[in-house]
Amino acid sequence: MIELTETQSRELNATIPPELRVLDPETKQEYVLLRAEVYDRIKALVQVDEELPISTMYPLLDEMAAKAGWDDPALDIYNDLIPRDK
């Protein structure tokens, strides 16, 4: 673990949202510093359980799409724009 200097700590705590982009001057590589609790939440969202079949996520994906408005009947017009083989 790397301990921040006082200046770095002030800068990190002054940023909103709780993230900070930093640049390694030697490699020019950019990094994003996040608070640990934010990182843990993101990690939990993207962590894949290899034993879990993707099909178990379909109901959740349907629910999320509905909340985002994808089930709006006004969007049905887009189905007519997709070319279909006859």
Backbone as CSV, one residue per row, in Angstrom:
resi,resn,N_x,N_y,N_z,CA_x,CA_y,CA_z,C_x,C_y,C_z
1,MET,0.845,-1.169,0.000,0.000,0.000,0.000,0.893,1.235,0.000
2,ILE,0.480,2.233,-0.748,1.211,3.495,-0.824,0.510,4.511,0.070
3,GLU,1.270,5.191,0.908,0.687,6.207,1.766,0.802,7.561,1.076
4,LEU,-0.304,8.311,1.101,-0.337,9.614,0.448,0.381,10.670,1.285
5,THR,0.924,11.663,0.597,1.473,12.824,1.296,0.299,13.687,1.761
6,GLU,0.553,14.672,2.590,-0.514,15.565,3.060,-1.159,16.310,1.893
7,THR,-0.347,16.765,0.966,-0.863,17.480,-0.204,-1.756,16.572,-1.042
8,GLN,-1.290,15.350,-1.275,-2.085,14.402,-2.050,-3.398,14.078,-1.339
9,SER,-3.344,13.917,-0.041,-4.542,13.621,0.735,-5.552,14.756,0.640
10,ARG,-5.104,15.999,0.757,-6.001,17.152,0.632,-6.647,17.188,-0.744
11,GLU,-5.851,16.961,-1.775,-6.360,16.980,-3.149,-7.400,15.882,-3.363
12,LEU,-7.102,14.704,-2.879,-8.025,13.572,-3.027,-9.329,13.832,-2.285
13,ASN,-9.259,14.374,-1.082,-10.457,14.637,-0.292,-11.252,15.825,-0.812
14,ALA,-10.640,16.677,-1.607,-11.326,17.853,-2.137,-12.100,17.540,-3.413
15,THR,-11.882,16.388,-4.008,-12.540,16.069,-5.274,-13.930,15.516,-5.036
16,ILE,-14.842,15.910,-5.912,-16.205,15.379,-5.889,-16.566,15.133,-7.334
17,PRO,-16.924,13.963,-7.744,-17.174,12.760,-6.953,-15.897,12.185,-6.352
18,PRO,-16.054,11.172,-5.509,-14.886,10.645,-4.779,-13.941,9.842,-5.668
19,GLU,-13.401,10.505,-6.645,-12.432,9.870,-7.526,-11.427,10.912,-7.966
20,LEU,-10.284,10.461,-8.376,-9.254,11.390,-8.799,-8.420,10.721,-9.882
21,ARG,-8.274,11.388,-10.997,-7.404,10.873,-12.065,-5.998,11.378,-11.800
22,VAL,-5.043,10.474,-11.881,-3.649,10.842,-11.667,-2.827,10.352,-12.843
23,LEU,-1.724,11.018,-13.092,-0.853,10.693,-14.210,0.532,10.351,-13.696
24,ASP,1.038,9.215,-14.130,2.404,8.833,-13.809,3.309,9.613,-14.760
25,PRO,4.132,10.536,-14.255,4.937,11.380,-15.140,5.982,10.599,-15.942
26,GLU,6.386,9.456,-15.438,7.398,8.674,-16.155,6.808,7.893,-17.313
27,THR,5.676,7.232,-17.077,5.093,6.360,-18.099,3.958,7.018,-18.869
28,LYS,3.475,8.149,-18.373,2.320,8.850,-18.929,1.044,8.005,-18.819
29,GLN,1.084,6.986,-17.993,-0.082,6.141,-17.743,-1.028,6.858,-16.790
30,GLU,-2.327,6.838,-17.117,-3.324,7.493,-16.279,-3.989,6.457,-15.377
31,TYR,-4.260,6.859,-14.153,-4.914,5.990,-13.170,-6.083,6.743,-12.554
32,VAL,-7.025,5.985,-12.013,-8.145,6.572,-11.287,-8.090,6.049,-9.866
33,LEU,-8.043,6.973,-8.910,-8.078,6.596,-7.506,-9.512,6.696,-7.028
34,LEU,-9.980,5.648,-6.377,-11.327,5.610,-5.820,-11.250,5.283,-4.348
35,ARG,-12.263,5.716,-3.595,-12.339,5.271,-2.219,-12.603,3.770,-2.229
36,ALA,-12.122,3.087,-1.215,-12.221,1.633,-1.158,-13.661,1.157,-1.242
37,GLU,-14.593,1.857,-0.571,-15.986,1.398,-0.602,-16.600,1.527,-1.994
38,VAL,-16.176,2.546,-2.754,-16.654,2.698,-4.131,-16.082,1.575,-4.986
39,TYR,-14.793,1.315,-4.845,-14.152,0.233,-5.587,-14.823,-1.108,-5.280
40,ASP,-15.106,-1.381,-3.997,-15.724,-2.655,-3.613,-17.103,-2.812,-4.240
41,ARG,-17.869,-1.712,-4.308,-19.194,-1.795,-4.936,-19.078,-2.080,-6.421
42,ILE,-18.146,-1.419,-7.097,-17.950,-1.644,-8.530,-17.463,-3.067,-8.773
43,LYS,-16.531,-3.508,-7.979,-15.984,-4.854,-8.125,-17.088,-5.904,-7.985
44,ALA,-17.994,-5.709,-7.028,-19.089,-6.656,-6.830,-20.015,-6.692,-8.040
45,LEU,-20.159,-5.566,-8.736,-21.034,-5.519,-9.906,-20.449,-6.239,-11.111
46,VAL,-19.140,-6.175,-11.256,-18.517,-6.735,-12.455,-17.876,-8.092,-12.239
47,GLN,-17.807,-8.527,-11.008,-17.194,-9.815,-10.717,-18.092,-10.925,-11.254
48,VAL,-17.514,-11.836,-12.010,-18.268,-12.907,-12.638,-18.029,-14.207,-11.892
49,ASP,-19.113,-14.879,-11.589,-19.038,-16.206,-10.984,-19.056,-17.202,-12.129
50,GLU,-17.949,-17.854,-12.368,-17.813,-18.771,-13.494,-18.804,-19.934,-13.415
51,GLU,-19.278,-20.236,-12.229,-20.207,-21.348,-12.045,-21.641,-20.943,-12.384
52,LEU,-21.911,-19.660,-12.419,-23.261,-19.159,-12.621,-23.548,-19.007,-14.108
53,PRO,-24.561,-19.724,-14.620,-24.882,-19.576,-16.048,-25.461,-18.193,-16.343
54,ILE,-25.121,-17.656,-17.499,-25.561,-16.314,-17.876,-27.077,-16.224,-17.922
55,SER,-27.745,-17.328,-18.208,-29.207,-17.306,-18.328,-29.886,-16.932,-17.008
56,THR,-29.205,-17.104,-15.886,-29.811,-16.726,-14.609,-29.914,-15.210,-14.481
57,MET,-29.183,-14.484,-15.326,-29.221,-13.027,-15.276,-30.311,-12.443,-16.168
58,TYR,-30.935,-13.241,-17.034,-31.921,-12.715,-17.973,-33.074,-11.976,-17.291
59,PRO,-33.689,-12.524,-16.236,-34.781,-11.774,-15.594,-34.324,-10.416,-15.052
60,LEU,-33.132,-10.363,-14.485,-32.613,-9.100,-13.967,-32.374,-8.115,-15.104
61,LEU,-31.824,-8.598,-16.213,-31.581,-7.733,-17.368,-32.896,-7.203,-17.927
62,ASP,-33.932,-8.055,-17.984,-35.247,-7.613,-18.448,-35.798,-6.520,-17.538
63,GLU,-35.657,-6.708,-16.233,-36.148,-5.721,-15.275,-35.414,-4.390,-15.435
64,MET,-34.101,-4.457,-15.599,-33.312,-3.239,-15.766,-33.684,-2.523,-17.060
65,ALA,-33.895,-3.278,-18.138,-34.277,-2.674,-19.412,-35.642,-2.002,-19.295
66,ALA,-36.569,-2.644,-18.589,-37.899,-2.056,-18.398,-37.808,-0.756,-17.616
67,LYS,-36.995,-0.730,-16.561,-36.834,0.490,-15.769,-36.209,1.620,-16.589
68,ALA,-35.407,1.239,-17.581,-34.753,2.240,-18.431,-35.671,2.703,-19.560
69,GLY,-36.882,2.115,-19.652,-37.832,2.561,-20.661,-37.845,1.749,-21.934
70,TRP,-37.106,0.652,-21.985,-37.031,-0.139,-23.199,-38.334,-0.873,-23.502
71,ASP,-39.240,-0.960,-22.539,-40.518,-1.618,-22.790,-41.608,-0.629,-23.218
72,ASP,-41.226,0.610,-23.483,-42.171,1.636,-23.918,-42.721,1.269,-25.300
73,PRO,-44.049,1.160,-25.453,-44.633,0.802,-26.754,-44.236,1.751,-27.878
74,ALA,-43.889,2.978,-27.554,-43.464,3.927,-28.590,-42.180,3.478,-29.277
75,LEU,-41.415,2.633,-28.613,-40.160,2.149,-29.206,-40.380,0.988,-30.170
76,ASP,-41.604,0.451,-30.217,-41.885,-0.675,-31.116,-41.651,-0.317,-32.571
77,ILE,-41.709,0.960,-32.900,-41.480,1.380,-34.283,-40.089,0.954,-34.773
78,TYR,-39.145,0.869,-33.854,-37.788,0.481,-34.237,-37.724,-0.965,-34.707
79,ASN,-38.656,-1.794,-34.276,-38.683,-3.182,-34.756,-38.936,-3.237,-36.257
80,ASP,-39.681,-2.261,-36.788,-39.960,-2.220,-38.221,-38.748,-1.800,-39.029
81,LEU,-37.767,-1.200,-38.387,-36.577,-0.734,-39.084,-35.531,-1.834,-39.267
82,ILE,-35.705,-2.933,-38.556,-34.746,-4.035,-38.649,-35.108,-4.900,-39.848
83,PRO,-34.210,-5.024,-40.829,-34.519,-5.871,-41.995,-34.637,-7.337,-41.562
84,ARG,-35.655,-7.973,-42.061,-35.878,-9.375,-41.730,-35.836,-10.198,-43.019
85,ASP,-35.270,-11.381,-42.900,-35.265,-12.306,-44.042,-36.674,-12.846,-44.218
86,LYS,-37.127,-12.916,-45.442,-38.482,-13.423,-45.678,-38.448,-14.821,-46.202
